[in-house]
Amino acid sequence: MTIKEAQDTVDKWINTTGIRYFNELTNMAILTEEVGEVARIISRKYGEQSFKKSDENLDLADEFADVLFVLICLANQTGVDLTEALKKNLEKKTIRDSQRHSENEKLNK
């Protein structure tokens, strides 16, 4: 699935199964919540935090998908073409960081 297809699929789902988009502020709050759930899993699986009994069935891939879904909702609501946005962002990073990372002593140890 391309990014464009994902945006179209989410839009179709929202307008049928989801009835309508939540407003942008609600979706921003939901996005923050979903990112927090990703952080919870990462901090336990890869960090030093201990798992709780309630953490047993957490699924990182599913939580990433939740973040992506809400991000796509926000992009759709605000008229952002994520394919073009990502292309422009990668171009910006390529120009800005063309030497920065290769010259970083901390990365070249």
GILINBEL-V169285 format. One record per residue. D_LAST is the distance of its C-alpha to the last C-alpha in Angstrom with 2 decimals. Layout:
D_LAST + D_LAST
This chain:
37.65 + 36.55 + 35.74 + 39.21 + 40.83 + 39.12 + 40.45 + 43.89 + 43.89 + 43.00 + 45.64 + 48.23 + 47.42 + 47.62 + 50.93 + 52.51 + 51.18 + 49.66 + 52.76 + 50.90 + 47.63 + 47.10 + 46.88 + 43.57 + 43.29 + 43.94 + 41.36 + 38.79 + 39.57 + 39.33 + 35.94 + 34.68 + 36.19 + 34.60 + 31.10 + 31.82 + 32.68 + 29.36 + 27.64 + 29.92 + 28.92 + 25.15 + 25.39 + 27.38 + 25.76 + 22.05 + 22.43 + 24.34 + 27.79 + 30.52 + 32.54 + 36.14 + 39.07 + 39.33 + 35.76 + 36.65 + 37.47 + 34.81 + 33.45 + 30.15 + 31.12 + 34.48 + 33.08 + 30.76 + 33.96 + 35.86 + 33.37 + 33.60 + 37.39 + 37.86 + 35.48 + 37.58 + 40.71 + 39.61 + 38.72 + 42.11 + 43.94 + 42.44 + 42.79 + 39.11 + 38.42 + 35.02 + 34.54 + 35.02 + 33.06 + 29.99 + 30.40 + 30.67 + 27.72 + 25.44 + 26.86 + 26.18 + 22.53 + 22.10 + 23.66 + 22.06 + 18.45 + 18.64 + 16.17 + 14.96 + 12.09 + 10.98 + 11.10 + 9.26 + 6.51 + 6.02 + 5.80 + 3.79 + 0.00
